[in-house]
């Protein structure tokens, strides 16, 4: 029997979170651990699916940010990931160090400034010094390189599963393969799904590229742009220099500031033995209605090949593995963390713009605070809806 037919005795949840990616799973966990055990996490696909932004073996975590409010959030993110690891008894963060390079007057300048302001461990190297220390680099003389001592890899799939397990451990419930088709606001919100109807006093939307479709009938049209990201894995001449756990490893995570409209990032060998992950920052338009019909973009692959030829050495000229994931961009690439302007018991977490995974524990805490009416632990002005309306 569906809750829509069960009259006054039907279960009314305290909170339902829609979307069980890393942000939704983190939010649900933070809500449940605060004692709100009548919490439900809904996912339209099977848990562990590959249609969104949270799947895959690895994501970069780093202190290096050229935007101040994210740089200020990162120390807390590292702390909370460690607490999650301790509570669950699993390793999620692998400290590899990181190299971030570009022209001295590029975003590197702001990154260095924020390292200094926050007193975070780092080094600034000339191109010659960087090339001497890291055999995989081949930087031009007019570049500088910032070494981020805290940077590393998050085990992405494992992190999402861990957050979901902790949510259940704290009394929460997950229902997957359950697509929300409409939201009917009120003091008690009704969610219609393709399985059954659910009722809740509050809802958090963390539905990635599907968020807009759910909000338009509620009078809110957000400028969210779904994008498709290419992910490539490449063979290297010396795997021992690029493999997590190798005593000879030199390669950490790395990223390049924008240069001639080309910018790429990379991670040492982790989920695919002997292969390093090198991907373009740029992405292409994507229709989430066709999430199962995806392929990599030859133009973007050529950009990565050009990046490898220009700035790296000892990396093959063609990828061995090709994958895709999605991101959802806001115009300014800042997150949306706010309440619906009319329906204040509808909370929105969206537009994580390809750099939100590392911050998921902080985002989950903020969205839980918004949902439960608690004082915010952060300045939320950069994340307000009003900047986009």
C-alpha positions in Angstrom: 0.0 0.0 0.0 1.4 3.4 -0.9 1.6 6.2 1.7 -0.8 8.2 -0.5 -3.5 5.7 0.4 -2.7 5.1 4.1 -4.6 8.0 5.5 -3.7 9.8 8.7 -1.6 6.9 10.0 0.9 7.0 7.1 4.6 7.6 7.9 5.8 11.2 7.7 9.5 11.4 7.5 11.4 14.2 9.2 13.6 14.6 6.1 13.9 13.0 2.6 17.0 13.6 0.7 16.6 13.1 -3.1 19.8 12.0 -4.9 22.3 9.6 -3.3 25.5 10.8 -4.8 28.3 12.0 -2.6 26.5 15.3 -1.6 23.2 13.6 -0.9 24.8 10.8 1.0 26.9 13.2 3.1 23.8 15.3 3.8 21.7 12.3 4.8 24.5 11.1 7.1 24.8 14.5 8.8 21.1 14.7 9.3 20.8 11.2 10.8 23.7 11.6 13.1 22.0 14.6 14.7 19.2 12.3 15.8 16.8 12.7 12.9 16.5 8.9 12.3 13.2 9.2 10.4 15.2 10.2 7.4 15.1 8.7 3.9 17.6 8.8 1.0 16.1 8.3 -2.4 18.0 7.4 -5.5 16.4 7.1 -9.0 19.0 4.6 -10.2 20.6 1.5 -8.6 23.2 2.5 -5.9 26.6 2.6 -7.4 25.4 3.6 -10.9 27.6 5.5 -13.4 25.1 8.1 -14.7 26.0 11.0 -12.3 29.0 12.8 -10.8 30.1 10.6 -7.9 31.1 7.2 -9.4 34.6 6.1 -10.3 37.7 5.1 -8.3 39.3 8.4 -7.5 38.9 12.2 -7.1 41.5 14.8 -6.3 41.5 16.5 -2.9 43.7 19.5 -2.5 44.2 22.7 -0.4 45.1 24.7 -3.5 42.2 26.9 -4.4 42.3 30.3 -6.2 38.8 31.1 -4.7 39.1 32.2 -1.1 35.9 30.8 0.4 36.8 27.3 -0.9 40.4 27.6 0.3 39.0 28.5 3.7 36.7 25.4 3.7 39.3 22.9 2.8 41.0 22.5 6.3 37.6 21.5 7.6 37.0 19.1 4.7 40.3 17.3 5.5 39.3 17.1 9.2 35.9 15.7 8.4 37.1 13.1 5.9 39.5 11.9 8.7 36.6 11.6 11.1 34.5 9.7 8.6 37.5 7.3 8.0 37.8 6.8 11.8 34.1 6.2 12.4 33.9 3.7 9.5 37.3 2.1 9.9 38.2 2.5 6.2 40.8 4.5 4.3 39.4 7.1 1.9 42.2 9.7 1.6 45.6 8.9 0.1 48.1 11.7 0.6 50.2 11.9 -2.6 51.1 15.5 -2.6 50.3 17.6 -5.6 51.8 19.9 -8.2 49.9 22.8 -9.7 51.6 24.8 -12.4 51.1 27.7 -14.8 52.2 31.3 -15.5 53.1 33.3 -12.4 50.2 35.8 -13.2 47.6 33.0 -13.6 45.4 31.5 -10.9 48.6 30.2 -9.4 49.1 33.7 -7.9 45.9 33.5 -5.9 46.6 29.9 -4.8 50.0 31.0 -3.4 48.3 33.9 -1.6 45.7 31.7 0.0 48.4 29.2 1.2 50.2 32.1 2.8 47.1 33.5 4.4 46.0 30.2 5.8 49.6 29.1 6.8 49.3 25.8 4.9 52.4 23.7 4.0 53.5 24.3 0.4 56.5 25.1 -1.8 56.9 27.3 -4.8 59.3 26.0 -7.5 60.7 27.3 -10.7 60.0 25.3 -13.8 63.6 24.1 -13.7 63.3 23.0 -10.1 60.0 21.2 -10.8 61.3 19.4 -13.8 64.4 18.3 -11.9 62.4 16.9 -8.9 59.5 15.3 -10.9 60.7 13.3 -13.9 57.2 13.2 -15.4 57.1 17.0 -15.8 58.4 19.0 -18.8 57.4 22.6 -17.9 58.5 25.6 -19.9 60.8 28.1 -18.3 58.1 30.8 -17.9 56.0 28.5 -15.6 56.1 28.2 -11.8 54.9 25.2 -9.8 53.2 25.1 -6.4 53.6 21.9 -4.4 50.6 21.2 -2.2 51.8 19.0 0.6 48.2 18.0 1.6 46.9 17.1 -1.9 46.0 13.5 -2.7 43.3 11.1 -3.8 39.9 10.3 -2.4 38.6 6.7 -3.1 35.4 8.0 -4.7 33.2 4.9 -4.9 34.3 3.8 -1.5 33.6 7.2 0.0 30.0 7.3 -1.3 29.4 3.7 0.0 30.9 4.6 3.4 28.7 7.7 3.8 25.6 5.6 2.9 26.7 2.9 5.4 27.1 5.5 8.2 23.7 6.9 7.3 22.1 3.5 7.8 24.1 2.8 10.9 22.7 6.1 12.4 19.1 4.9 11.7 18.5 6.2 8.1 16.8 4.3 5.3 17.8 4.2 1.6 15.5 3.3 -1.3 17.1 3.1 -4.8 15.6 2.5 -8.2 13.0 5.0 -7.1 12.6 8.1 -9.4 10.8 11.2 -8.0 8.3 12.4 -10.6 6.9 15.4 -8.8 7.0 17.4 -5.6 3.9 18.8 -4.0 4.8 21.4 -1.4 3.2 22.2 1.9 3.8 21.9 5.6 3.9 18.2 4.8 5.5 17.6 1.4 4.3 14.8 -0.9 6.8 13.2 -3.2 5.4 11.2 -6.0 7.7 8.5 -7.4 7.5 5.7 -9.9 7.3 3.3 -6.9 5.1 4.9 -4.3 4.3 8.2 -2.7 6.3 9.5 0.3 5.5 12.3 2.8 8.0 14.4 4.7 8.2 17.6 6.6 11.4 18.7 4.8 13.2 17.7 1.6 16.8 18.2 0.4 17.4 18.2 -3.4 20.8 16.9 -4.3 19.8 15.5 -7.7 22.7 16.7 -9.8 21.6 17.4 -13.5 18.0 16.3 -12.7 17.5 19.1 -10.1 16.2 21.7 -12.5 13.4 19.4 -13.8 12.2 18.9 -10.2 12.3 22.6 -9.4 10.6 24.1 -12.5 7.1 23.0 -11.5 7.8 24.7 -8.1 8.3 28.1 -9.8 12.1 28.0 -9.7 14.2 27.9 -12.9 17.8 27.7 -12.1 20.7 28.4 -14.6 22.1 24.9 -14.2 24.0 23.5 -17.1 24.7 19.7 -17.3 28.0 18.8 -18.8 29.7 15.6 -19.9 33.3 15.0 -18.7 35.8 12.8 -20.4 38.0 10.6 -18.2 41.1 9.0 -19.7 43.7 6.5 -18.4 47.2 6.4 -20.0 50.1 4.0 -19.9 53.5 5.4 -18.7 57.1 4.4 -19.3 57.9 4.0 -15.6 54.8 2.8 -13.6 56.8 2.6 -10.4 57.2 6.4 -10.4 53.4 6.9 -10.8 51.8 4.2 -8.6 50.2 4.6 -5.2 52.1 2.6 -2.6 55.3 2.4 -4.7 58.4 3.4 -2.7 59.7 5.0 -5.9 56.6 7.1 -6.6 57.2 10.7 -7.6 53.9 11.6 -9.3 51.2 13.0 -7.1 48.0 14.7 -8.3 48.6 17.6 -10.7 46.8 20.3 -12.5 47.5 23.2 -14.9 46.1 26.7 -14.9 44.3 27.7 -18.1 46.8 28.1 -21.0 45.5 28.9 -24.6 42.1 27.6 -23.5 43.5 24.2 -22.6 43.7 23.0 -19.1 44.1 19.4 -17.8 44.5 17.6 -14.5 45.9 14.2 -13.5 46.2 11.5 -10.8 48.8 8.8 -10.3 47.9 5.2 -10.9 45.1 4.1 -8.5 42.0 2.3 -9.8 43.6 1.0 -13.0 47.1 -0.6 -12.2 49.9 0.9 -14.4 47.6 3.6 -15.8 47.6 7.3 -14.8 44.4 9.4 -15.1 44.7 12.5 -17.2 41.6 14.5 -18.1 40.5 17.8 -19.6 39.0 20.5 -17.4 36.8 21.5 -20.4 33.6 19.5 -21.0 30.7 19.4 -23.4 26.9 20.0 -23.2 24.9 17.0 -22.1 21.2 16.1 -21.9 20.5 14.1 -18.6 17.5 12.6 -20.3 20.0 10.6 -22.4 22.3 9.6 -19.5 22.8 6.1 -20.9 23.8 7.3 -24.3 27.2 8.8 -23.7 30.6 8.7 -25.4 33.9 10.5 -25.1 34.6 13.5 -27.3 37.5 13.2 -29.9 38.1 17.0 -29.7 38.7 16.8 -25.9 41.0 13.8 -26.3 43.1 15.8 -28.7 43.4 18.6 -26.1 44.7 16.0 -23.6 47.2 14.6 -26.1 48.4 18.2 -26.7 48.8 18.8 -23.0 50.8 15.5 -22.6 53.1 16.4 -25.5 53.7 19.9 -24.1 54.0 19.5 -20.4 54.6 15.8 -19.5 57.0 13.1 -20.5 57.0 9.3 -20.4 53.2 9.1 -21.0 51.7 7.2 -24.0 50.2 9.1 -26.9 46.8 7.3 -26.7 44.6 6.4 -23.8 44.1 2.8 -22.8 40.8 3.3 -21.0 38.0 5.9 -21.7 35.1 6.7 -19.3 32.6 9.5 -18.8 31.0 11.3 -15.9 28.7 14.3 -15.6 28.9 17.6 -13.8 26.4 20.4 -13.3 27.7 24.0 -13.7 26.4 27.3 -12.4 27.4 30.4 -14.3 30.0 31.4 -11.7 30.9 27.8 -10.8 29.9 28.4 -7.2 27.6 26.0 -5.4 24.0 26.5 -4.6 23.3 25.8 -0.9 20.0 27.5 0.0 16.3 27.2 0.7 13.6 27.5 -1.9 12.6 31.2 -1.8 8.9 30.4 -1.4 8.9 26.9 0.1 11.4 27.1 3.0 11.2 23.4 3.9 12.7 22.6 0.5 16.5 22.9 0.6 18.7 22.8 -2.5 22.2 21.6 -3.0 23.2 21.9 -6.6 25.7 23.2 -9.1 28.8 21.6 -7.7 30.5 22.5 -11.0 33.1 19.7 -11.1 34.9 20.6 -7.8 32.5 19.6 -5.1 33.5 16.0 -4.2 36.4 16.9 -2.0 34.1 19.3 -0.1 31.2 16.8 0.4 31.6 16.5 4.2 31.4 20.3 4.6 28.5 20.5 2.1 26.6 17.8 4.0 27.1 19.6 7.3 25.9 22.9 5.7 22.8 21.4 4.1 22.0 19.6 7.3 22.2 22.9 9.2 19.9 24.6 6.7 17.4 21.7 6.9 17.3 21.5 10.7 17.3 25.2 11.3 20.7 25.2 13.0 23.1 28.2 12.9 25.4 27.9 9.9 29.0 27.0 10.4 30.0 29.0 7.2 29.3 32.2 5.5 26.6 31.2 2.9 26.5 34.4 0.9 28.6 33.0 -2.0 26.1 30.1 -2.3 22.8 32.0 -2.2 20.1 31.5 -4.9 19.6 35.3 -5.2 22.8 35.8 -7.1 21.5 33.7 -10.0 17.8 34.9 -10.2 
